[in-house]
């Protein structure tokens, strides 16, 4: 794809379903099949950071924001917010909009996490949580934890910069 221009962004083809991403490094435009165009930038390890929707911000503003975010990340100014597991869990459950029975699954599975700081969670801790569970319970626990960690890594929370990892011995 050639360099993104206002005219090019305006005329980007809609995918039949899902979304498509067009790049003009470091800036990208993610286009959904419904016509929503969102500016994004990749800051680290392949994770996309949302800048804003086309129409709410201009292409020039998006370029400036992408360059600023890349520079801040390079300089070490973008760090995850340090919160406890219990604080993140409470905030997540407050905003969670699911049926009552589903909420019970989330609460039960998230209450199994015992680490102090969210950033201190490791794969070993998650394995401890799911060890001994039956296959259905294990799948529910993994789904609950996956949704929770994704929420923790997204703006505006930014509690994590990546999923929990295995600790090095």
N, C-alpha and C positions, 0 to 999 in steps of 0.2 A: 504494500500500500504506500502511495506517495505521502508526503508530508501532510498532516492534518491542517485544513483551513476551515474557516467558518462555513464556506459553501460545501466543502467535503463532508463535514460533520452533519450539516443539515440534510444532505442527500445520501447518507449511509443507508445501505440496503438492510431491511429487516430480515432476520432469519425466520424460517418457517415456524420453528419452535425453539424454545430455550433462549440462548443468547449467543452473541458473537462479539469478539473483542478485536479492535483495530488499534495498532500501536504506532506511535511516533515518539520513540523513547525520549524521556522516561514516562511520558504521558500515554495513557490508553483511554479509549472510549468503549465502554461495554454497552451494546445495543441489545435490548430484549425484543422478543417477538411482538410485544404489545406497543413498541415504539419508544420506550423509555431509554434515554441515552445518559449514561453516567460516566463521569471522568474518574479514572483510577490511576494509581501509581503503585509499582512494586517496590517496597522498601527493603525487604530482606527475605531470604529463604523462600522466595516464590509467593509470599503472602501479599494479597492485594489490599491496598488502602483506598477507601472511597474518598474522593475529594468533594464531589457534588454533582447534581444533575445539570445537564445542558438545558439552558433556559433560565435556571436559577443563577448560574454563574456563566461567564463567557469563556470562550476558548483561551483568551489571553490570561484571564484570572486563573484558570485551571493550570496553564503552563507555569505560571509564577508559583502557584501553590505546590506543584509537583517538584519544581526545582528547590524550593525552600524546604520541603519535607525531606528530600534526598540529602540536602546539605546538613540539616539538623540531625538526621540519622547518622550520617558519616561522622559528624562532630560529637556524637554520643549524647545529644540533648533529648532524644526521644527515648524515654524509658517507660516500662509499664508502671502503673500506679500500684504501690505496695499495699495490699489489703489482706486481711485474714480470710481463711476459708469460710468461717462462720459469717463474716460480714458480706462476702461475695454471695454466699448461699442465700442469705436473707434478702438481699437486693434482687437476686435472680427470681426467687420465689414470689416476691412482691409484684413483679412485672409479668410473671408467667400467666398466660391466658389459655388455660386448658380445662377440660372437664374435671370434676371433683375426683374421680377414680384415678385419672392420669396424674393429677397433682399429688395424690398419695404415693404413687410410684416414685415420682421425682423427689419428694420429701424423704422417703425411706432410703432411697439410694444415695442422695446427697448427704444425708446425715451419717452415712458410713465413713465419710472422709474425715480423718482425724488430724491432719497436719495443721500446724499453726498458721503459717503464711501460705497463701495460694501459690506463690512462686516456688515454694519448697516441695510441692507435690511431685512425686516421681512415678514412673511406671510400676515400680515395686509396690508403692502405696495402692495404686489402682488394682494391681493384681491381688493384693491382700484383700481388697474390698470384694472382689468377685470370686475369690477362691472359696470353694465349698457351696456355691450357689448352683441350683439346677440350671439346665440349659435355658429355659424360658426366663427365669429370674436373672440369669447372667446377661441375656440379650437385652432385657429391660434396663438393667443397671448400666450396661455399656451405652445404650441409646440415651439414657438420662445424663450420664457423665459427658458423652460427646456433645450433646446440645448445650450443656452447662459450660464446657470449656470453649466452645465456639462463641458463646455469648460473652464470656470473659475476655476473649481476644479482640472482639469487635469494638469500634468506637460507638458510643462515647466512653465505655467502660475502660478499655485498654488495661485490664488487670494482668494480662499475660501477653507476651510477645510471640509465644508459640505453645503448642500442646506440651503436656508434661513429657519428660524424657527419662531414659534410663540413666541412673547416676553412675559415674565412672568410679571404679574401685580405687 
